[in-house]
Amino acid sequence: MPRLFVYPKKGDSFWHTLKREKVLIGRSEDNDLALPDPFSSGHHAAIAPSADGGFCVRDNGSKNGTFLNGKKVLGEIELKRGDEILIGSTRIIYDKELSSNVEVTEVVHPSRNINTVIPLKDILKKQDIDTTIQSLASPADFMKIKSDYKSMAVLNEVSKALVLHQPLPELLEKIMDLISEYLPMDRGVLMLKEGNPPQMIAKVPRINNKNLLRQKILVSQSIITMVLDNHSSVLTADAQTDDRLKGKDSIIKSNIHSAMCVPLWNNREIIGVIYADRISLLDQFTEDDLRLMTLLSNLAAVKIENSLAIEQAIEVEKFQKELALAAQIQKDFLPKKNPPCENFDISGTNIPCNQVGGDYYDFIAIDPCRLAVIVADVSGKGMSAALLMASLRAALIAEVGPQLRLENMAAKLNDFVYSSSASNRFITFFFCELDRRTGVLRYINAGHNPPIVIAKDGTVARLDPTGFCLGMFPAITYEVSQVTLDKGDMVVLFTDGITDARNKDSSEFGEENLIGLLKKISKKPASEIVGKVCTELSSFTAGVEPFDDMTLIALKRTG
C-alpha cells in the first residue's frame, strides 16, 4: 500500500500507510492524520481513493489552502508518486521518502550581522561605464571595470544557455549547473518560496565535493530571513574565524569557510533564494562573486517566471482542448432531439455551468409501448462530475431493456456508483417508465428534486424520493411508485441548478417561482414551456455567472 511521508517543520518525520478509505488531515486530534501545525486548519485536507485505484487530494476549505507541487489545490487532484503536498508548514510526500539533504536550521538572528550585506537595488542598478572610465582615480577603479565586463560576459553566456524554453525541473537544474560553472562551490541549493504561510522549499541541491555527500547542507534561517527582509545579498567569508558568527550551529557544524545567499528576484518579488558555500576550496567568496551570483540569480528568476508562465499557458491550452473534446463527447451523450411519443409531448434541455457538467438527462425506448425518461445530477461540477456521469450512463444503458425491473436496476446502479467513486461523490437520480398507452408513470426517485406534476385543473403534486441518492450507502433498496397522467396533465423534471439559480441580490429563483411560471404556461407545447422557463431564468440571473448546471424536461399527455 502507498504511504504518506510526513515532514513537520519541527519534530521528527513519520509515515502513514494509505488504505482504500479516506484520510482526513488537519490540526484536530480526531483526524486520521493529526498535524501539530499552527498553520493547519482543524480539518484541513483529505486524501481519498480515486476511481482508477489511486488516490487524490482535496482541500477542505482550509484557511491557508493546500498546495501540491507548489500549486494551490482546487477541486480534486490525482496524486503521482513523489508528489509533494504542503499543509501549513508541514511537507507530505506521496509514496516516496524525501531525498533532499538540505535542512533549514532555526538560528537566532545575530545582533551584529554578516561580513557583507549588499542591497539588491545597488547590485542591479545600471552602471554608466563611460562616466566611470572618465573618473578613474586608482588601479582599484580599473579592477572594478574589469570585474563589470567579466560579469557582463558571464551574463551573456548564461543568457544564451537559457534562451530556449525548458520544463521547470530541467530549468532549475540548468541554472544550478551554470552557477556552479561560473562560481565554483563545494555545495549549493536553489530554493523556491511555496505554500501559505510561504516557506523555502529546496528544489535543486548541488554537492560538487564528493567528500561532502553524506553531510546535510545546513542553511541558516537567519541568513534567509536577512535576504528576504532586507532585499539584500549576504556574504560571509572565513566563517570559522569570524567571531560575529560564533555559536551559529549551521556554520560551525559544517566548517564553512565561505558562504553566499542571494535572492531570486524576478523584478517584482523574491520567489526564492540560492545558497552556496565553500568548505574545502581555499579561496573565499568575494564581494565580486556575491554581485555576480546576484545578477545570475536575477536572470534565473526572470527565466523561472517565464517558464512558469509558458507552462501555465500550455496547460491552459491543453486543458481547453481536452475540455472542448469532453464537452463534445458529453453533448453526444445527451438526446439530439426530443423523442416522438404517441399521446405525449416531451421536450428537454441541458445548460452546463462549465463546458462540461454533472447533469444528465435522457430518453430511452424500453419497448414499443414504454419510454424511459431520466434526469440525474452528480454532486460537484466540472470534469470529475462529467466522468462519473458518463460511467453512470453506460451502466444505465446496460440495464434498460424489456425485462427491466426498476427496483433491481436502481440497486445495481447504487452499488456501482458507491464502489467506483470517491466517498464524497453521489448522484441524485430520477427514472420513470412511461406507458404510452395508459399514461401510467412508474418511477424511482433516488434523492432527486421531486418532479412537479401540474394537473389539467391546475392542482400541483410532487413525485417525492423513494430512496437515498446513488452511491451514498451500499446495498440500498428502492421502492417503486406510480402516478397516472390524464390528458392535459404535465410533469416537469429538473435539477437544482434551476431552483437554486440566484440573481444579483443573491435571491434564489426557487421552486415556488418555478411552479407559478409553469401554471401560467401549462397550456403551451412542451418545447415552448422549456424555452419560456430558460428565458425567465436568463432574465432573473442577468449579470450573474451561473454556478450550477441546469436541466429541465417537460412531459405532457396530449391524448
RARANOR-V590663 format. One record per residue. N is the residue number from 1. RES is the residue in one letter. PSI is psi in degrees with one decimal (NA if undefined). Layout:
((N,RES,PSI) (N,RES,PSI))
This chain:
((1,M,144.2) (2,P,158.4) (3,R,156.5) (4,L,120.7) (5,F,117.1) (6,V,128.4) (7,Y,91.2) (8,P,156.1) (9,K,-34.1) (10,K,140.8) (11,G,177.1) (12,D,152.0) (13,S,160.8) (14,F,174.5) (15,W,157.6) (16,H,125.9) (17,T,131.9) (18,L,134.7) (19,K,179.9) (20,R,58.8) (21,E,159.9) (22,K,141.7) (23,V,116.6) (24,L,137.2) (25,I,133.6) (26,G,-172.7) (27,R,-29.5) (28,S,146.4) (29,E,-18.1) (30,D,3.0) (31,N,156.3) (32,D,-32.1) (33,L,94.1) (34,A,129.6) (35,L,121.5) (36,P,63.3) (37,D,116.3) (38,P,-18.4) (39,F,3.3) (40,S,142.6) (41,S,167.0) (42,G,-50.0) (43,H,82.7) (44,H,-49.0) (45,A,173.9) (46,A,147.2) (47,I,123.7) (48,A,154.0) (49,P,143.2) (50,S,168.1) (51,A,-27.6) (52,D,12.9) (53,G,-5.7) (54,G,-149.5) (55,F,151.8) (56,C,156.6) (57,V,145.1) (58,R,151.7) (59,D,142.9) (60,N,38.9) (61,G,34.4) (62,S,159.5) (63,K,-43.7) (64,N,-4.8) (65,G,161.9) (66,T,138.1) (67,F,137.3) (68,L,115.8) (69,N,39.9) (70,G,-6.6) (71,K,139.4) (72,K,136.3) (73,V,120.9) (74,L,121.6) (75,G,-152.0) (76,E,135.7) (77,I,129.6) (78,E,137.6) (79,L,141.8) (80,K,152.2) (81,R,130.2) (82,G,-6.3) (83,D,143.0) (84,E,121.4) (85,I,133.0) (86,L,115.9) (87,I,110.2) (88,G,-122.1) (89,S,13.7) (90,T,128.4) (91,R,134.4) (92,I,122.9) (93,I,130.0) (94,Y,113.5) (95,D,28.5) (96,K,132.9) (97,E,148.4) (98,L,123.6) (99,S,-9.4) (100,S,136.5) (101,N,39.3) (102,V,135.9) (103,E,128.4) (104,V,118.1) (105,T,142.5) (106,E,101.3) (107,V,134.1) (108,V,134.7) (109,H,124.5) (110,P,147.6) (111,S,-31.9) (112,R,131.8) (113,N,-168.2) (114,I,166.2) (115,N,-55.2) (116,T,126.2) (117,V,114.9) (118,I,123.6) (119,P,141.6) (120,L,-41.5) (121,K,-30.1) (122,D,-30.8) (123,I,-37.9) (124,L,-10.4) (125,K,146.3) (126,K,139.0) (127,Q,139.4) (128,D,97.9) (129,I,-43.9) (130,D,-45.1) (131,T,-40.1) (132,T,-42.5) (133,I,-41.2) (134,Q,-24.7) (135,S,18.7) (136,L,133.4) (137,A,-12.5) (138,S,164.9) (139,P,-27.7) (140,A,-34.0) (141,D,-39.0) (142,F,-39.1) (143,M,-36.4) (144,K,-45.7) (145,I,-42.1) (146,K,-42.5) (147,S,-40.4) (148,D,-42.7) (149,Y,-37.1) (150,K,-44.6) (151,S,-41.2) (152,M,-38.7) (153,A,-43.6) (154,V,-45.7) (155,L,-38.3) (156,N,-44.1) (157,E,-42.1) (158,V,-39.7) (159,S,-42.1) (160,K,-40.3) (161,A,-24.9) (162,L,9.9) (163,V,-35.0) (164,L,145.8) (165,H,137.9) (166,Q,148.3) (167,P,148.0) (168,L,-47.8) (169,P,-41.2) (170,E,-39.1) (171,L,-43.8) (172,L,-41.4) (173,E,-43.4) (174,K,-40.6) (175,I,-46.4) (176,M,-33.0) (177,D,-46.0) (178,L,-41.7) (179,I,-40.1) (180,S,-33.7) (181,E,-44.6) (182,Y,-17.5) (183,L,84.1) (184,P,134.5) (185,M,158.1) (186,D,-42.2) (187,R,159.2) (188,G,169.0) (189,V,137.7) (190,L,127.3) (191,M,139.7) (192,L,148.3) (193,K,125.0) (194,E,160.2) (195,G,178.6) (196,N,106.6) (197,P,149.2) (198,P,142.1) (199,Q,158.4) (200,M,122.2) (201,I,124.2) (202,A,125.9) (203,K,-45.4) (204,V,95.5) (205,P,149.4) (206,R,117.0) (207,I,105.7) (208,N,-23.8) (209,N,108.1) (210,K,-21.4) (211,N,-12.1) (212,L,8.7) (213,L,-31.6) (214,R,-5.4) (215,Q,144.9) (216,K,148.6) (217,I,109.7) (218,L,114.0) (219,V,123.6) (220,S,128.2) (221,Q,-30.4) (222,S,-43.5) (223,I,-43.3) (224,I,-44.8) (225,T,-40.6) (226,M,-43.3) (227,V,-45.0) (228,L,-47.8) (229,D,-36.5) (230,N,-1.4) (231,H,52.7) (232,S,162.9) (233,S,142.5) (234,V,135.2) (235,L,131.1) (236,T,123.7) (237,A,142.6) (238,D,52.5) (239,A,-28.4) (240,Q,-26.5) (241,T,-7.7) (242,D,112.5) (243,D,-15.0) (244,R,-15.2) (245,L,6.9) (246,K,137.9) (247,G,-3.2) (248,K,101.8) (249,D,-40.8) (250,S,-23.7) (251,I,-50.5) (252,I,-44.9) (253,K,-28.8) (254,S,-1.5) (255,N,43.9) (256,I,128.5) (257,H,-35.9) (258,S,143.4) (259,A,151.3) (260,M,148.8) (261,C,122.9) (262,V,152.8) (263,P,146.7) (264,L,95.2) (265,W,119.9) (266,N,21.5) (267,N,3.8) (268,R,-40.9) (269,E,163.4) (270,I,119.4) (271,I,-3.4) (272,G,-168.1) (273,V,159.4) (274,I,128.9) (275,Y,140.9) (276,A,145.5) (277,D,162.9) (278,R,132.9) (279,I,-52.1) (280,S,-28.2) (281,L,131.1) (282,L,-38.4) (283,D,132.3) (284,Q,156.2) (285,F,142.9) (286,T,173.9) (287,E,-34.8) (288,D,-38.7) (289,D,-41.7) (290,L,-43.3) (291,R,-44.2) (292,L,-43.2) (293,M,-34.9) (294,T,-43.6) (295,L,-42.5) (296,L,-38.3) (297,S,-37.8) (298,N,-44.4) (299,L,-43.3) (300,A,-41.5) (301,A,-40.1) (302,V,-41.4) (303,K,-39.6) (304,I,-44.7) (305,E,-44.5) (306,N,-42.0) (307,S,-42.6) (308,L,-40.8) (309,A,-41.5) (310,I,-44.9) (311,E,-38.3) (312,Q,-41.6) (313,A,-40.7) (314,I,-42.7) (315,E,-43.1) (316,V,-44.8) (317,E,-44.6) (318,K,-42.7) (319,F,-41.3) (320,Q,-40.1) (321,K,-45.1) (322,E,-37.9) (323,L,-41.4) (324,A,-41.0) (325,L,-44.2) (326,A,-39.3) (327,A,-40.1) (328,Q,-41.9) (329,I,-45.0) (330,Q,-38.5) (331,K,-37.2) (332,D,-24.3) (333,F,-28.7) (334,L,157.6) (335,P,134.6) (336,K,-19.5) (337,K,163.0) (338,N,142.9) (339,P,135.8) (340,P,129.8) (341,C,115.7) (342,E,131.0) (343,N,2.9) (344,F,151.1) (345,D,117.1) (346,I,137.7) (347,S,142.8) (348,G,160.1) (349,T,156.6) (350,N,131.2) (351,I,101.8) (352,P,144.9) (353,C,-45.6) (354,N,-170.5) (355,Q,-33.5) (356,V,155.4) (357,G,-176.1) (358,G,6.6) (359,D,152.1) (360,Y,138.4) (361,Y,157.7) (362,D,160.9) (363,F,121.0) (364,I,126.0) (365,A,120.9) (366,I,-46.6) (367,D,-178.2) (368,P,-20.8) (369,C,-15.2) (370,R,140.3) (371,L,131.3) (372,A,131.8) (373,V,124.8) (374,I,141.3) (375,V,138.5) (376,A,159.9) (377,D,118.2) (378,V,139.2) (379,S,133.5) (380,G,179.6) (381,K,174.1) (382,G,-159.4) (383,M,-45.2) (384,S,-38.4) (385,A,-39.9) (386,A,-39.6) (387,L,-42.2) (388,L,-38.8) (389,M,-38.1) (390,A,-39.8) (391,S,-40.9) (392,L,-43.3) (393,R,-43.9) (394,A,-43.7) (395,A,-36.8) (396,L,-47.2) (397,I,-33.8) (398,A,-22.6) (399,E,-24.3) (400,V,124.6) (401,G,178.7) (402,P,-29.5) (403,Q,17.0) (404,L,130.9) (405,R,116.2) (406,L,-42.6) (407,E,-37.3) (408,N,-42.9) (409,M,-46.9) (410,A,-40.1) (411,A,-42.3) (412,K,-42.6) (413,L,-38.6) (414,N,-47.9) (415,D,-34.9) (416,F,-49.0) (417,V,-40.4) (418,Y,-41.8) (419,S,-18.5) (420,S,11.9) (421,S,164.9) (422,A,159.8) (423,S,-20.1) (424,N,7.2) (425,R,135.2) (426,F,171.0) (427,I,125.8) (428,T,139.9) (429,F,126.6) (430,F,127.0) (431,F,125.0) (432,C,146.8) (433,E,110.2) (434,L,122.4) (435,D,113.0) (436,R,-28.7) (437,R,-46.3) (438,T,-20.0) (439,G,5.7) (440,V,130.3) (441,L,105.9) (442,R,136.1) (443,Y,158.5) (444,I,130.4) (445,N,104.6) (446,A,77.9) (447,G,17.6) (448,H,160.4) (449,N,125.3) (450,P,120.2) (451,P,150.9) (452,I,129.0) (453,V,121.0) (454,I,112.5) (455,A,165.7) (456,K,-34.3) (457,D,4.0) (458,G,-4.5) (459,T,150.4) (460,V,136.5) (461,A,167.9) (462,R,147.7) (463,L,90.6) (464,D,161.6) (465,P,146.0) (466,T,9.9) (467,G,175.7) (468,F,161.3) (469,C,150.3) (470,L,131.7) (471,G,-2.9) (472,M,-44.0) (473,F,151.2) (474,P,158.9) (475,A,47.3) (476,I,143.2) (477,T,152.6) (478,Y,142.8) (479,E,151.5) (480,V,128.5) (481,S,168.3) (482,Q,156.7) (483,V,147.9) (484,T,126.2) (485,L,128.4) (486,D,168.2) (487,K,129.2) (488,G,-12.1) (489,D,152.5) (490,M,141.4) (491,V,132.7) (492,V,119.0) (493,L,141.6) (494,F,161.9) (495,T,166.5) (496,D,-10.4) (497,G,-25.0) (498,I,-56.7) (499,T,-26.3) (500,D,-2.8) (501,A,137.6) (502,R,153.7) (503,N,-171.0) (504,K,-25.3) (505,D,8.8) (506,S,19.6) (507,S,140.2) (508,E,148.4) (509,F,-45.5) (510,G,157.9) (511,E,-35.4) (512,E,-39.7) (513,N,-41.1) (514,L,-45.5) (515,I,-43.5) (516,G,-42.4) (517,L,-43.9) (518,L,-36.9) (519,K,-34.9) (520,K,-32.4) (521,I,14.7) (522,S,-20.9) (523,K,-12.3) (524,K,163.1) (525,P,156.3) (526,A,-42.3) (527,S,-36.6) (528,E,-35.5) (529,I,-47.3) (530,V,-44.6) (531,G,-40.3) (532,K,-41.9) (533,V,-43.1) (534,C,-38.7) (535,T,-44.3) (536,E,-39.9) (537,L,-42.3) (538,S,-41.1) (539,S,-41.0) (540,F,-39.4) (541,T,15.0) (542,A,129.8) (543,G,1.7) (544,V,130.9) (545,E,132.5) (546,P,141.8) (547,F,0.6) (548,D,155.7) (549,D,152.2) (550,M,128.3) (551,T,139.1) (552,L,134.8) (553,I,130.3) (554,A,129.4) (555,L,115.6) (556,K,138.3) (557,R,124.4) (558,T,-14.7) (559,G,NA))
